[in-house]
Amino acid sequence: MSEVNLKIGPLPDRTPQKLSISLEPPLAADLEAYSRIHAATYGAEASVATLVPLMLEAFLSSDPGFRKAMKTQTTR
C-alpha cells in the first residue's frame, strides 16, 4: 500500500489515567458547592470527579506562563 498523508495523523492515547489526591476540607466543600451550582445552572448533575478534569484543563490552558514554557520545551 502506498503511503497516505492524512491531515489527521495517528490518534493519541485517550485512555483515562486515574489520579488520587487529598483535599483540605474547605476545598472539598467548595468543589461540592460548585457541582451543585453547576447542576442548578445547567439542569444536569455533574459530579466533582467529572468537573475537576475540566477545571484543570481550563486552568492549564489559561496559564500563559505554562503555555510559554511548554512551547519552549517542545521546540528544543
Phi and psi in radians as a Rosetta constraint file:
Dihedral C 1 N 2 CA 2 C 2 CIRCULARHARMONIC -1.266 0.35
Dihedral N 2 CA 2 C 2 N 3 CIRCULARHARMONIC 2.716 0.35
Dihedral C 2 N 3 CA 3 C 3 CIRCULARHARMONIC -1.261 0.35
Dihedral N 3 CA 3 C 3 N 4 CIRCULARHARMONIC 2.304 0.35
Dihedral C 3 N 4 CA 4 C 4 CIRCULARHARMONIC -1.932 0.35
Dihedral N 4 CA 4 C 4 N 5 CIRCULARHARMONIC 2.389 0.35
Dihedral C 4 N 5 CA 5 C 5 CIRCULARHARMONIC -1.980 0.35
Dihedral N 5 CA 5 C 5 N 6 CIRCULARHARMONIC 1.700 0.35
Dihedral C 5 N 6 CA 6 C 6 CIRCULARHARMONIC -1.617 0.35
Dihedral N 6 CA 6 C 6 N 7 CIRCULARHARMONIC 2.655 0.35
Dihedral C 6 N 7 CA 7 C 7 CIRCULARHARMONIC -1.093 0.35
Dihedral N 7 CA 7 C 7 N 8 CIRCULARHARMONIC -0.638 0.35
Dihedral C 7 N 8 CA 8 C 8 CIRCULARHARMONIC -1.705 0.35
Dihedral N 8 CA 8 C 8 N 9 CIRCULARHARMONIC 1.972 0.35
Dihedral C 8 N 9 CA 9 C 9 CIRCULARHARMONIC -1.430 0.35
Dihedral N 9 CA 9 C 9 N 10 CIRCULARHARMONIC -2.828 0.35
Dihedral C 9 N 10 CA 10 C 10 CIRCULARHARMONIC -0.994 0.35
Dihedral N 10 CA 10 C 10 N 11 CIRCULARHARMONIC 2.433 0.35
Dihedral C 10 N 11 CA 11 C 11 CIRCULARHARMONIC -1.304 0.35
Dihedral N 11 CA 11 C 11 N 12 CIRCULARHARMONIC 2.455 0.35
Dihedral C 11 N 12 CA 12 C 12 CIRCULARHARMONIC -1.261 0.35
Dihedral N 12 CA 12 C 12 N 13 CIRCULARHARMONIC 2.827 0.35
Dihedral C 12 N 13 CA 13 C 13 CIRCULARHARMONIC -1.121 0.35
Dihedral N 13 CA 13 C 13 N 14 CIRCULARHARMONIC 2.105 0.35
Dihedral C 13 N 14 CA 14 C 14 CIRCULARHARMONIC -1.921 0.35
Dihedral N 14 CA 14 C 14 N 15 CIRCULARHARMONIC 0.302 0.35
Dihedral C 14 N 15 CA 15 C 15 CIRCULARHARMONIC -1.217 0.35
Dihedral N 15 CA 15 C 15 N 16 CIRCULARHARMONIC 2.111 0.35
Dihedral C 15 N 16 CA 16 C 16 CIRCULARHARMONIC -1.028 0.35
Dihedral N 16 CA 16 C 16 N 17 CIRCULARHARMONIC 2.487 0.35
Dihedral C 16 N 17 CA 17 C 17 CIRCULARHARMONIC -1.877 0.35
Dihedral N 17 CA 17 C 17 N 18 CIRCULARHARMONIC 2.285 0.35
Dihedral C 17 N 18 CA 18 C 18 CIRCULARHARMONIC -1.487 0.35
Dihedral N 18 CA 18 C 18 N 19 CIRCULARHARMONIC 2.391 0.35
Dihedral C 18 N 19 CA 19 C 19 CIRCULARHARMONIC -2.385 0.35
Dihedral N 19 CA 19 C 19 N 20 CIRCULARHARMONIC 2.216 0.35
Dihedral C 19 N 20 CA 20 C 20 CIRCULARHARMONIC -1.867 0.35
Dihedral N 20 CA 20 C 20 N 21 CIRCULARHARMONIC 2.342 0.35
Dihedral C 20 N 21 CA 21 C 21 CIRCULARHARMONIC -2.345 0.35
Dihedral N 21 CA 21 C 21 N 22 CIRCULARHARMONIC 2.795 0.35
Dihedral C 21 N 22 CA 22 C 22 CIRCULARHARMONIC -1.941 0.35
Dihedral N 22 CA 22 C 22 N 23 CIRCULARHARMONIC 2.371 0.35
Dihedral C 22 N 23 CA 23 C 23 CIRCULARHARMONIC -2.053 0.35
Dihedral N 23 CA 23 C 23 N 24 CIRCULARHARMONIC 2.561 0.35
Dihedral C 23 N 24 CA 24 C 24 CIRCULARHARMONIC -1.188 0.35
Dihedral N 24 CA 24 C 24 N 25 CIRCULARHARMONIC 2.575 0.35
Dihedral C 24 N 25 CA 25 C 25 CIRCULARHARMONIC -0.920 0.35
Dihedral N 25 CA 25 C 25 N 26 CIRCULARHARMONIC -0.712 0.35
Dihedral C 25 N 26 CA 26 C 26 CIRCULARHARMONIC -1.100 0.35
Dihedral N 26 CA 26 C 26 N 27 CIRCULARHARMONIC -0.675 0.35
Dihedral C 26 N 27 CA 27 C 27 CIRCULARHARMONIC -1.191 0.35
Dihedral N 27 CA 27 C 27 N 28 CIRCULARHARMONIC -0.733 0.35
Dihedral C 27 N 28 CA 28 C 28 CIRCULARHARMONIC -1.045 0.35
Dihedral N 28 CA 28 C 28 N 29 CIRCULARHARMONIC -0.732 0.35
Dihedral C 28 N 29 CA 29 C 29 CIRCULARHARMONIC -1.138 0.35
Dihedral N 29 CA 29 C 29 N 30 CIRCULARHARMONIC -0.712 0.35
Dihedral C 29 N 30 CA 30 C 30 CIRCULARHARMONIC -1.110 0.35
Dihedral N 30 CA 30 C 30 N 31 CIRCULARHARMONIC -0.705 0.35
Dihedral C 30 N 31 CA 31 C 31 CIRCULARHARMONIC -1.135 0.35
Dihedral N 31 CA 31 C 31 N 32 CIRCULARHARMONIC -0.705 0.35
Dihedral C 31 N 32 CA 32 C 32 CIRCULARHARMONIC -1.112 0.35
Dihedral N 32 CA 32 C 32 N 33 CIRCULARHARMONIC -0.736 0.35
Dihedral C 32 N 33 CA 33 C 33 CIRCULARHARMONIC -1.103 0.35
Dihedral N 33 CA 33 C 33 N 34 CIRCULARHARMONIC -0.733 0.35
Dihedral C 33 N 34 CA 34 C 34 CIRCULARHARMONIC -1.054 0.35
Dihedral N 34 CA 34 C 34 N 35 CIRCULARHARMONIC -0.746 0.35
Dihedral C 34 N 35 CA 35 C 35 CIRCULARHARMONIC -1.050 0.35
Dihedral N 35 CA 35 C 35 N 36 CIRCULARHARMONIC -0.754 0.35
Dihedral C 35 N 36 CA 36 C 36 CIRCULARHARMONIC -1.137 0.35
Dihedral N 36 CA 36 C 36 N 37 CIRCULARHARMONIC -0.769 0.35
Dihedral C 36 N 37 CA 37 C 37 CIRCULARHARMONIC -1.128 0.35
Dihedral N 37 CA 37 C 37 N 38 CIRCULARHARMONIC -0.721 0.35
Dihedral C 37 N 38 CA 38 C 38 CIRCULARHARMONIC -1.056 0.35
Dihedral N 38 CA 38 C 38 N 39 CIRCULARHARMONIC -0.792 0.35
Dihedral C 38 N 39 CA 39 C 39 CIRCULARHARMONIC -1.092 0.35
Dihedral N 39 CA 39 C 39 N 40 CIRCULARHARMONIC -0.736 0.35
Dihedral C 39 N 40 CA 40 C 40 CIRCULARHARMONIC -1.169 0.35
Dihedral N 40 CA 40 C 40 N 41 CIRCULARHARMONIC -0.611 0.35
Dihedral C 40 N 41 CA 41 C 41 CIRCULARHARMONIC -1.278 0.35
Dihedral N 41 CA 41 C 41 N 42 CIRCULARHARMONIC -0.739 0.35
Dihedral C 41 N 42 CA 42 C 42 CIRCULARHARMONIC -1.872 0.35
Dihedral N 42 CA 42 C 42 N 43 CIRCULARHARMONIC -0.052 0.35
Dihedral C 42 N 43 CA 43 C 43 CIRCULARHARMONIC 1.247 0.35
Dihedral N 43 CA 43 C 43 N 44 CIRCULARHARMONIC 0.342 0.35
Dihedral C 43 N 44 CA 44 C 44 CIRCULARHARMONIC -2.499 0.35
Dihedral N 44 CA 44 C 44 N 45 CIRCULARHARMONIC 2.338 0.35
Dihedral C 44 N 45 CA 45 C 45 CIRCULARHARMONIC -1.130 0.35
Dihedral N 45 CA 45 C 45 N 46 CIRCULARHARMONIC 2.415 0.35
Dihedral C 45 N 46 CA 46 C 46 CIRCULARHARMONIC -2.462 0.35
Dihedral N 46 CA 46 C 46 N 47 CIRCULARHARMONIC 2.006 0.35
Dihedral C 46 N 47 CA 47 C 47 CIRCULARHARMONIC -1.215 0.35
Dihedral N 47 CA 47 C 47 N 48 CIRCULARHARMONIC 2.813 0.35
Dihedral C 47 N 48 CA 48 C 48 CIRCULARHARMONIC -0.999 0.35
Dihedral N 48 CA 48 C 48 N 49 CIRCULARHARMONIC -0.723 0.35
Dihedral C 48 N 49 CA 49 C 49 CIRCULARHARMONIC -1.077 0.35
Dihedral N 49 CA 49 C 49 N 50 CIRCULARHARMONIC -0.532 0.35
Dihedral C 49 N 50 CA 50 C 50 CIRCULARHARMONIC -1.364 0.35
Dihedral N 50 CA 50 C 50 N 51 CIRCULARHARMONIC -0.664 0.35
Dihedral C 50 N 51 CA 51 C 51 CIRCULARHARMONIC -1.359 0.35
Dihedral N 51 CA 51 C 51 N 52 CIRCULARHARMONIC -0.618 0.35
Dihedral C 51 N 52 CA 52 C 52 CIRCULARHARMONIC -1.014 0.35
Dihedral N 52 CA 52 C 52 N 53 CIRCULARHARMONIC -0.797 0.35
Dihedral C 52 N 53 CA 53 C 53 CIRCULARHARMONIC -1.047 0.35
Dihedral N 53 CA 53 C 53 N 54 CIRCULARHARMONIC -0.639 0.35
Dihedral C 53 N 54 CA 54 C 54 CIRCULARHARMONIC -1.166 0.35
Dihedral N 54 CA 54 C 54 N 55 CIRCULARHARMONIC -0.673 0.35
Dihedral C 54 N 55 CA 55 C 55 CIRCULARHARMONIC -1.113 0.35
Dihedral N 55 CA 55 C 55 N 56 CIRCULARHARMONIC -0.756 0.35
Dihedral C 55 N 56 CA 56 C 56 CIRCULARHARMONIC -1.139 0.35
Dihedral N 56 CA 56 C 56 N 57 CIRCULARHARMONIC -0.724 0.35
Dihedral C 56 N 57 CA 57 C 57 CIRCULARHARMONIC -1.049 0.35
Dihedral N 57 CA 57 C 57 N 58 CIRCULARHARMONIC -0.788 0.35
Dihedral C 57 N 58 CA 58 C 58 CIRCULARHARMONIC -1.100 0.35
Dihedral N 58 CA 58 C 58 N 59 CIRCULARHARMONIC -0.735 0.35
Dihedral C 58 N 59 CA 59 C 59 CIRCULARHARMONIC -1.080 0.35
Dihedral N 59 CA 59 C 59 N 60 CIRCULARHARMONIC -0.874 0.35
Dihedral C 59 N 60 CA 60 C 60 CIRCULARHARMONIC -1.122 0.35
Dihedral N 60 CA 60 C 60 N 61 CIRCULARHARMONIC -0.691 0.35
Dihedral C 60 N 61 CA 61 C 61 CIRCULARHARMONIC -1.258 0.35
Dihedral N 61 CA 61 C 61 N 62 CIRCULARHARMONIC -0.332 0.35
Dihedral C 61 N 62 CA 62 C 62 CIRCULARHARMONIC -1.739 0.35
Dihedral N 62 CA 62 C 62 N 63 CIRCULARHARMONIC 0.073 0.35
Dihedral C 62 N 63 CA 63 C 63 CIRCULARHARMONIC -1.674 0.35
Dihedral N 63 CA 63 C 63 N 64 CIRCULARHARMONIC 1.776 0.35
Dihedral C 63 N 64 CA 64 C 64 CIRCULARHARMONIC -1.097 0.35
Dihedral N 64 CA 64 C 64 N 65 CIRCULARHARMONIC -0.587 0.35
Dihedral C 64 N 65 CA 65 C 65 CIRCULARHARMONIC -1.114 0.35
Dihedral N 65 CA 65 C 65 N 66 CIRCULARHARMONIC -0.724 0.35
Dihedral C 65 N 66 CA 66 C 66 CIRCULARHARMONIC -1.149 0.35
Dihedral N 66 CA 66 C 66 N 67 CIRCULARHARMONIC -0.806 0.35
Dihedral C 66 N 67 CA 67 C 67 CIRCULARHARMONIC -1.053 0.35
Dihedral N 67 CA 67 C 67 N 68 CIRCULARHARMONIC -0.733 0.35
Dihedral C 67 N 68 CA 68 C 68 CIRCULARHARMONIC -1.123 0.35
Dihedral N 68 CA 68 C 68 N 69 CIRCULARHARMONIC -0.773 0.35
Dihedral C 68 N 69 CA 69 C 69 CIRCULARHARMONIC -1.109 0.35
Dihedral N 69 CA 69 C 69 N 70 CIRCULARHARMONIC -0.699 0.35
Dihedral C 69 N 70 CA 70 C 70 CIRCULARHARMONIC -1.159 0.35
Dihedral N 70 CA 70 C 70 N 71 CIRCULARHARMONIC -0.696 0.35
Dihedral C 70 N 71 CA 71 C 71 CIRCULARHARMONIC -1.106 0.35
Dihedral N 71 CA 71 C 71 N 72 CIRCULARHARMONIC -0.741 0.35
Dihedral C 71 N 72 CA 72 C 72 CIRCULARHARMONIC -1.097 0.35
Dihedral N 72 CA 72 C 72 N 73 CIRCULARHARMONIC -0.728 0.35
Dihedral C 72 N 73 CA 73 C 73 CIRCULARHARMONIC -1.150 0.35
Dihedral N 73 CA 73 C 73 N 74 CIRCULARHARMONIC -0.705 0.35
Dihedral C 73 N 74 CA 74 C 74 CIRCULARHARMONIC -1.351 0.35
Dihedral N 74 CA 74 C 74 N 75 CIRCULARHARMONIC -0.295 0.35
Dihedral C 74 N 75 CA 75 C 75 CIRCULARHARMONIC -1.584 0.35
Dihedral N 75 CA 75 C 75 N 76 CIRCULARHARMONIC -0.080 0.35
